[in-house]
Amino acid sequence: MTGPLNHSLQRLSRGVLACLVVAAAATFLSHQFGGPQLLYALLLGMSLHFLAANAQVAPGLDFCSRTVLRIGVALLGARITIEHAANLGWATLGFIVLAVFLTMASGVMLARRMGWQRDVGLLTGGAVAICGVSAAMAIAATLPPTRENQRFTLLVVVGVTVLSTVTMVLYPFALKALAVARSEAGIFLGGTIHDVAQVVAAGTLIGPEAADTATLVKLCRVLLLMPVVVAVAWLVHNSQPSVEEGSSAQPVTPLVPGFLAAFAALMAVGSLGWIPPPVVEVSSSISRWALVVAIAAAGIRTSLGELCSLGWRPSVLLVGETLFLALLFAAYIAVGQF
């Protein structure tokens, strides 16, 4: 066992080390100068794209972009509990589910109008509707690993990170200018901003009540990550052609990927209160690092030229979905059903 294990570790070591170095550099830059850690990891990784052509580095990059990514997504389940949704009421919870579904459906329709396949709409719509980069990476892990899907994943990571930062600044000022009540403002911020950290920051700009409400709404959106990714996996599973016995074709995507089963198990255990808070903190830190390492690997494997070849339309798609989600929650608040 030692021989094969050592061989596997040696085969993966160079690529994994490259991703760890990029992740560490991104973390340093984020701490020193501010800014999104994941975006730094992506940009630094893309600057090292020449490493992807090295046969000694490629296996480690593939391991980080797939296996490490799935470990990071699975560990997200430890910090998400069902009780987060208890204080919002059934009307708000029902609308959150509806908004997520409608946003993803709008993403699929817009993508098809722009000449892209369904997977692009699912990827962008899920990232906007649920939790930004984490949702994008989780959904990407269930999609066929085609070059087009990989390029769109990188663009989505950049797009939702930028949009989350922009909305974090614009939305609180707009809500204050319109004199929206703090509880209503919290619902809007938690329902429309992509990243958890930006939701908390935006809510804090309005007040503690808005920050608490926004965080609860956002966590309810995050709770939908698992059922949405399971649904995407089901769609992919059923749309793939069956593999005949003896065929050399790639196996179809499993109906419920293992990392989603682990996510659900950790969420269930956490909801029962069986995971001590220190363990949750450690799990969250490992999950965050795993996602940073996976983003670094995806960046190294993607060239800037390939991204630019996609043009401006992906940005229009993400902005359109973001505005659609904002209009949904604005309408919900306007009719007073919170």
Contacts in CASP RR format, 6 or more apart in sequence:
PFRMAT RR
TARGET T0000
AUTHOR 0000-0000-0000
METHOD contacts of the structure
MODEL  1
MTGPLNHSLQRLSRGVLACLVVAAAATFLSHQFGGPQLLYALLLGMSLHF
LAANAQVAPGLDFCSRTVLRIGVALLGARITIEHAANLGWATLGFIVLAV
FLTMASGVMLARRMGWQRDVGLLTGGAVAICGVSAAMAIAATLPPTRENQ
RFTLLVVVGVTVLSTVTMVLYPFALKALAVARSEAGIFLGGTIHDVAQVV
AAGTLIGPEAADTATLVKLCRVLLLMPVVVAVAWLVHNSQPSVEEGSSAQ
PVTPLVPGFLAAFAALMAVGSLGWIPPPVVEVSSSISRWALVVAIAAAGI
RTSLGELCSLGWRPSVLLVGETLFLALLFAAYIAVGQF
11 59 0 8 1.000
11 60 0 8 1.000
12 59 0 8 1.000
12 60 0 8 1.000
12 63 0 8 1.000
13 60 0 8 1.000
14 54 0 8 1.000
14 56 0 8 1.000
14 57 0 8 1.000
14 60 0 8 1.000
15 51 0 8 1.000
15 56 0 8 1.000
15 57 0 8 1.000
15 58 0 8 1.000
15 59 0 8 1.000
15 60 0 8 1.000
15 61 0 8 1.000
15 63 0 8 1.000
15 64 0 8 1.000
15 297 0 8 1.000
16 60 0 8 1.000
16 63 0 8 1.000
16 64 0 8 1.000
16 293 0 8 1.000
18 48 0 8 1.000
18 51 0 8 1.000
18 57 0 8 1.000
18 60 0 8 1.000
18 61 0 8 1.000
18 296 0 8 1.000
18 300 0 8 1.000
19 60 0 8 1.000
19 61 0 8 1.000
19 64 0 8 1.000
19 68 0 8 1.000
19 293 0 8 1.000
19 294 0 8 1.000
19 296 0 8 1.000
19 297 0 8 1.000
19 300 0 8 1.000
20 293 0 8 1.000
20 296 0 8 1.000
22 41 0 8 1.000
22 44 0 8 1.000
22 45 0 8 1.000
22 48 0 8 1.000
22 296 0 8 1.000
22 300 0 8 1.000
23 41 0 8 1.000
23 289 0 8 1.000
23 292 0 8 1.000
23 293 0 8 1.000
23 296 0 8 1.000
25 40 0 8 1.000
25 44 0 8 1.000
26 37 0 8 1.000
26 38 0 8 1.000
26 40 0 8 1.000
26 41 0 8 1.000
26 44 0 8 1.000
26 292 0 8 1.000
26 296 0 8 1.000
27 37 0 8 1.000
27 292 0 8 1.000
29 35 0 8 1.000
29 40 0 8 1.000
30 36 0 8 1.000
30 37 0 8 1.000
30 40 0 8 1.000
35 165 0 8 1.000
36 161 0 8 1.000
36 165 0 8 1.000
36 195 0 8 1.000
37 288 0 8 1.000
37 292 0 8 1.000
38 133 0 8 1.000
38 157 0 8 1.000
38 161 0 8 1.000
38 291 0 8 1.000
38 292 0 8 1.000
38 295 0 8 1.000
39 157 0 8 1.000
39 158 0 8 1.000
39 161 0 8 1.000
39 162 0 8 1.000
41 292 0 8 1.000
41 293 0 8 1.000
41 295 0 8 1.000
41 296 0 8 1.000
41 299 0 8 1.000
42 154 0 8 1.000
42 157 0 8 1.000
42 158 0 8 1.000
42 295 0 8 1.000
42 296 0 8 1.000
42 298 0 8 1.000
42 299 0 8 1.000
44 296 0 8 1.000
45 296 0 8 1.000
45 299 0 8 1.000
45 300 0 8 1.000
46 154 0 8 1.000
46 299 0 8 1.000
46 300 0 8 1.000
46 302 0 8 1.000
46 303 0 8 1.000
46 304 0 8 1.000
46 307 0 8 1.000
48 300 0 8 1.000
49 299 0 8 1.000
49 300 0 8 1.000
49 301 0 8 1.000
49 302 0 8 1.000
49 303 0 8 1.000
49 304 0 8 1.000
51 57 0 8 1.000
51 61 0 8 1.000
51 300 0 8 1.000
52 58 0 8 1.000
52 61 0 8 1.000
52 300 0 8 1.000
52 301 0 8 1.000
60 297 0 8 1.000
61 297 0 8 1.000
61 300 0 8 1.000
61 301 0 8 1.000
62 297 0 8 1.000
63 297 0 8 1.000
64 293 0 8 1.000
64 294 0 8 1.000
64 296 0 8 1.000
64 297 0 8 1.000
65 294 0 8 1.000
65 297 0 8 1.000
65 298 0 8 1.000
65 301 0 8 1.000
66 141 0 8 1.000
66 145 0 8 1.000
68 290 0 8 1.000
68 293 0 8 1.000
68 294 0 8 1.000
68 297 0 8 1.000
69 137 0 8 1.000
69 140 0 8 1.000
69 141 0 8 1.000
69 290 0 8 1.000
69 291 0 8 1.000
69 294 0 8 1.000
70 141 0 8 1.000
70 257 0 8 1.000
70 258 0 8 1.000
70 259 0 8 1.000
71 259 0 8 1.000
71 286 0 8 1.000
71 287 0 8 1.000
71 290 0 8 1.000
72 259 0 8 1.000
72 286 0 8 1.000
72 287 0 8 1.000
72 290 0 8 1.000
72 291 0 8 1.000
72 294 0 8 1.000
73 134 0 8 1.000
73 137 0 8 1.000
73 138 0 8 1.000
73 141 0 8 1.000
73 259 0 8 1.000
73 260 0 8 1.000
73 263 0 8 1.000
73 287 0 8 1.000
73 291 0 8 1.000
74 258 0 8 1.000
74 259 0 8 1.000
74 260 0 8 1.000
74 262 0 8 1.000
74 263 0 8 1.000
74 266 0 8 1.000
75 266 0 8 1.000
75 283 0 8 1.000
75 284 0 8 1.000
75 286 0 8 1.000
75 287 0 8 1.000
75 290 0 8 1.000
76 134 0 8 1.000
76 138 0 8 1.000
76 222 0 8 1.000
76 225 0 8 1.000
76 263 0 8 1.000
76 284 0 8 1.000
76 287 0 8 1.000
77 226 0 8 1.000
77 263 0 8 1.000
77 264 0 8 1.000
77 266 0 8 1.000
77 267 0 8 1.000
77 270 0 8 1.000
77 283 0 8 1.000
78 266 0 8 1.000
78 267 0 8 1.000
78 269 0 8 1.000
78 270 0 8 1.000
78 275 0 8 1.000
78 279 0 8 1.000
78 280 0 8 1.000
78 283 0 8 1.000
78 284 0 8 1.000
78 287 0 8 1.000
79 280 0 8 1.000
79 283 0 8 1.000
79 284 0 8 1.000
79 287 0 8 1.000
80 219 0 8 1.000
80 222 0 8 1.000
80 223 0 8 1.000
80 225 0 8 1.000
80 267 0 8 1.000
81 267 0 8 1.000
81 270 0 8 1.000
81 271 0 8 1.000
81 273 0 8 1.000
82 223 0 8 1.000
82 267 0 8 1.000
82 271 0 8 1.000
83 271 0 8 1.000
84 216 0 8 1.000
84 219 0 8 1.000
84 220 0 8 1.000
84 223 0 8 1.000
85 93 0 8 1.000
85 216 0 8 1.000
85 219 0 8 1.000
85 220 0 8 1.000
85 223 0 8 1.000
87 216 0 8 1.000
88 96 0 8 1.000
88 216 0 8 1.000
88 217 0 8 1.000
88 220 0 8 1.000
91 337 0 8 1.000
91 338 0 8 1.000
92 187 0 8 1.000
92 217 0 8 1.000
92 220 0 8 1.000
92 338 0 8 1.000
93 220 0 8 1.000
95 332 0 8 1.000
95 337 0 8 1.000
96 191 0 8 1.000
96 217 0 8 1.000
96 220 0 8 1.000
96 221 0 8 1.000
96 224 0 8 1.000
97 224 0 8 1.000
99 129 0 8 1.000
99 191 0 8 1.000
99 325 0 8 1.000
99 328 0 8 1.000
99 329 0 8 1.000
99 332 0 8 1.000
100 126 0 8 1.000
100 129 0 8 1.000
100 130 0 8 1.000
100 221 0 8 1.000
100 224 0 8 1.000
100 228 0 8 1.000
102 324 0 8 1.000
102 328 0 8 1.000
103 125 0 8 1.000
103 126 0 8 1.000
103 128 0 8 1.000
103 129 0 8 1.000
103 321 0 8 1.000
103 324 0 8 1.000
103 325 0 8 1.000
103 328 0 8 1.000
104 121 0 8 1.000
104 122 0 8 1.000
104 125 0 8 1.000
104 126 0 8 1.000
104 129 0 8 1.000
104 228 0 8 1.000
106 125 0 8 1.000
106 321 0 8 1.000
106 324 0 8 1.000
107 121 0 8 1.000
107 122 0 8 1.000
107 124 0 8 1.000
107 125 0 8 1.000
107 128 0 8 1.000
107 317 0 8 1.000
107 321 0 8 1.000
108 118 0 8 1.000
108 121 0 8 1.000
108 122 0 8 1.000
108 125 0 8 1.000
110 121 0 8 1.000
110 317 0 8 1.000
110 320 0 8 1.000
110 321 0 8 1.000
111 117 0 8 1.000
111 118 0 8 1.000
111 120 0 8 1.000
111 121 0 8 1.000
111 124 0 8 1.000
111 317 0 8 1.000
112 118 0 8 1.000
112 121 0 8 1.000
114 313 0 8 1.000
114 316 0 8 1.000
114 317 0 8 1.000
117 148 0 8 1.000
118 235 0 8 1.000
119 143 0 8 1.000
119 144 0 8 1.000
119 149 0 8 1.000
119 152 0 8 1.000
119 236 0 8 1.000
120 148 0 8 1.000
120 149 0 8 1.000
120 152 0 8 1.000
120 317 0 8 1.000
121 317 0 8 1.000
122 139 0 8 1.000
122 143 0 8 1.000
122 232 0 8 1.000
122 235 0 8 1.000
123 136 0 8 1.000
123 139 0 8 1.000
123 140 0 8 1.000
123 143 0 8 1.000
123 149 0 8 1.000
123 152 0 8 1.000
123 153 0 8 1.000
123 156 0 8 1.000
124 152 0 8 1.000
124 156 0 8 1.000
124 314 0 8 1.000
124 317 0 8 1.000
124 318 0 8 1.000
124 321 0 8 1.000
125 321 0 8 1.000
126 132 0 8 1.000
126 135 0 8 1.000
126 136 0 8 1.000
126 139 0 8 1.000
126 228 0 8 1.000
127 133 0 8 1.000
127 135 0 8 1.000
127 136 0 8 1.000
127 139 0 8 1.000
127 156 0 8 1.000
127 160 0 8 1.000
127 194 0 8 1.000
127 318 0 8 1.000
128 160 0 8 1.000
128 163 0 8 1.000
128 194 0 8 1.000
128 318 0 8 1.000
128 321 0 8 1.000
128 322 0 8 1.000
128 325 0 8 1.000
129 135 0 8 1.000
129 221 0 8 1.000
129 228 0 8 1.000
129 321 0 8 1.000
129 325 0 8 1.000
130 221 0 8 1.000
130 222 0 8 1.000
130 224 0 8 1.000
130 225 0 8 1.000
130 228 0 8 1.000
131 194 0 8 1.000
131 195 0 8 1.000
131 196 0 8 1.000
131 218 0 8 1.000
131 221 0 8 1.000
131 222 0 8 1.000
131 225 0 8 1.000
132 160 0 8 1.000
132 161 0 8 1.000
132 164 0 8 1.000
132 194 0 8 1.000
132 195 0 8 1.000
133 157 0 8 1.000
133 160 0 8 1.000
133 161 0 8 1.000
133 194 0 8 1.000
133 195 0 8 1.000
133 291 0 8 1.000
133 295 0 8 1.000
134 222 0 8 1.000
134 225 0 8 1.000
134 291 0 8 1.000
135 225 0 8 1.000
135 228 0 8 1.000
135 229 0 8 1.000
136 153 0 8 1.000
136 156 0 8 1.000
136 157 0 8 1.000
136 160 0 8 1.000
137 153 0 8 1.000
137 157 0 8 1.000
137 291 0 8 1.000
137 294 0 8 1.000
137 295 0 8 1.000
138 225 0 8 1.000
138 229 0 8 1.000
139 228 0 8 1.000
139 229 0 8 1.000
139 232 0 8 1.000
140 149 0 8 1.000
140 150 0 8 1.000
140 153 0 8 1.000
141 229 0 8 1.000
141 257 0 8 1.000
141 259 0 8 1.000
142 229 0 8 1.000
142 232 0 8 1.000
142 233 0 8 1.000
142 236 0 8 1.000
142 253 0 8 1.000
142 257 0 8 1.000
143 149 0 8 1.000
143 232 0 8 1.000
143 236 0 8 1.000
143 253 0 8 1.000
144 236 0 8 1.000
144 240 0 8 1.000
144 253 0 8 1.000
147 306 0 8 1.000
150 298 0 8 1.000
150 301 0 8 1.000
150 302 0 8 1.000
151 302 0 8 1.000
151 306 0 8 1.000
151 307 0 8 1.000
151 310 0 8 1.000
152 310 0 8 1.000
152 314 0 8 1.000
153 298 0 8 1.000
154 298 0 8 1.000
154 299 0 8 1.000
154 302 0 8 1.000
154 307 0 8 1.000
155 307 0 8 1.000
155 310 0 8 1.000
155 314 0 8 1.000
156 314 0 8 1.000
156 318 0 8 1.000
157 295 0 8 1.000
157 298 0 8 1.000
159 315 0 8 1.000
159 318 0 8 1.000
160 194 0 8 1.000
160 195 0 8 1.000
160 318 0 8 1.000
161 194 0 8 1.000
161 195 0 8 1.000
163 194 0 8 1.000
163 318 0 8 1.000
163 319 0 8 1.000
163 322 0 8 1.000
164 193 0 8 1.000
164 194 0 8 1.000
164 195 0 8 1.000
164 198 0 8 1.000
165 198 0 8 1.000
167 192 0 8 1.000
167 193 0 8 1.000
167 194 0 8 1.000
167 198 0 8 1.000
167 202 0 8 1.000
167 322 0 8 1.000
167 326 0 8 1.000
168 193 0 8 1.000
168 198 0 8 1.000
168 199 0 8 1.000
168 201 0 8 1.000
168 202 0 8 1.000
169 202 0 8 1.000
171 188 0 8 1.000
171 189 0 8 1.000
171 192 0 8 1.000
171 193 0 8 1.000
171 202 0 8 1.000
171 326 0 8 1.000
172 185 0 8 1.000
172 189 0 8 1.000
172 202 0 8 1.000
172 203 0 8 1.000
172 205 0 8 1.000
172 206 0 8 1.000
175 185 0 8 1.000
175 188 0 8 1.000
175 189 0 8 1.000
175 206 0 8 1.000
176 206 0 8 1.000
180 188 0 8 1.000
180 333 0 8 1.000
182 206 0 8 1.000
182 207 0 8 1.000
182 209 0 8 1.000
182 210 0 8 1.000
182 213 0 8 1.000
183 209 0 8 1.000
183 210 0 8 1.000
183 213 0 8 1.000
183 338 0 8 1.000
184 333 0 8 1.000
184 338 0 8 1.000
185 203 0 8 1.000
185 206 0 8 1.000
185 210 0 8 1.000
185 213 0 8 1.000
185 214 0 8 1.000
186 203 0 8 1.000
186 206 0 8 1.000
186 209 0 8 1.000
186 210 0 8 1.000
186 211 0 8 1.000
186 213 0 8 1.000
186 214 0 8 1.000
186 217 0 8 1.000
187 213 0 8 1.000
187 214 0 8 1.000
187 217 0 8 1.000
187 329 0 8 1.000
187 332 0 8 1.000
187 333 0 8 1.000
187 338 0 8 1.000
188 326 0 8 1.000
188 329 0 8 1.000
188 330 0 8 1.000
188 333 0 8 1.000
189 199 0 8 1.000
189 202 0 8 1.000
189 203 0 8 1.000
189 206 0 8 1.000
189 210 0 8 1.000
189 214 0 8 1.000
189 217 0 8 1.000
190 199 0 8 1.000
190 213 0 8 1.000
190 214 0 8 1.000
190 215 0 8 1.000
190 217 0 8 1.000
190 218 0 8 1.000
190 221 0 8 1.000
191 199 0 8 1.000
191 214 0 8 1.000
191 217 0 8 1.000
191 218 0 8 1.000
191 221 0 8 1.000
191 325 0 8 1.000
191 329 0 8 1.000
192 322 0 8 1.000
192 325 0 8 1.000
192 326 0 8 1.000
192 329 0 8 1.000
193 199 0 8 1.000
193 202 0 8 1.000
193 214 0 8 1.000
193 218 0 8 1.000
194 322 0 8 1.000
196 215 0 8 1.000
196 218 0 8 1.000
196 219 0 8 1.000
196 222 0 8 1.000
199 214 0 8 1.000
199 215 0 8 1.000
199 218 0 8 1.000
200 211 0 8 1.000
200 214 0 8 1.000
200 215 0 8 1.000
202 214 0 8 1.000
203 210 0 8 1.000
203 211 0 8 1.000
203 214 0 8 1.000
204 210 0 8 1.000
204 211 0 8 1.000
223 267 0 8 1.000
225 263 0 8 1.000
226 260 0 8 1.000
226 263 0 8 1.000
226 264 0 8 1.000
226 267 0 8 1.000
229 260 0 8 1.000
230 256 0 8 1.000
230 260 0 8 1.000
233 253 0 8 1.000
233 254 0 8 1.000
233 255 0 8 1.000
233 256 0 8 1.000
233 257 0 8 1.000
233 260 0 8 1.000
234 255 0 8 1.000
236 253 0 8 1.000
237 252 0 8 1.000
237 253 0 8 1.000
237 254 0 8 1.000
237 255 0 8 1.000
240 252 0 8 1.000
240 253 0 8 1.000
241 249 0 8 1.000
241 252 0 8 1.000
242 252 0 8 1.000
243 249 0 8 1.000
243 250 0 8 1.000
243 251 0 8 1.000
243 252 0 8 1.000
266 275 0 8 1.000
266 283 0 8 1.000
269 275 0 8 1.000
270 280 0 8 1.000
275 283 0 8 1.000
332 338 0 8 1.000
END
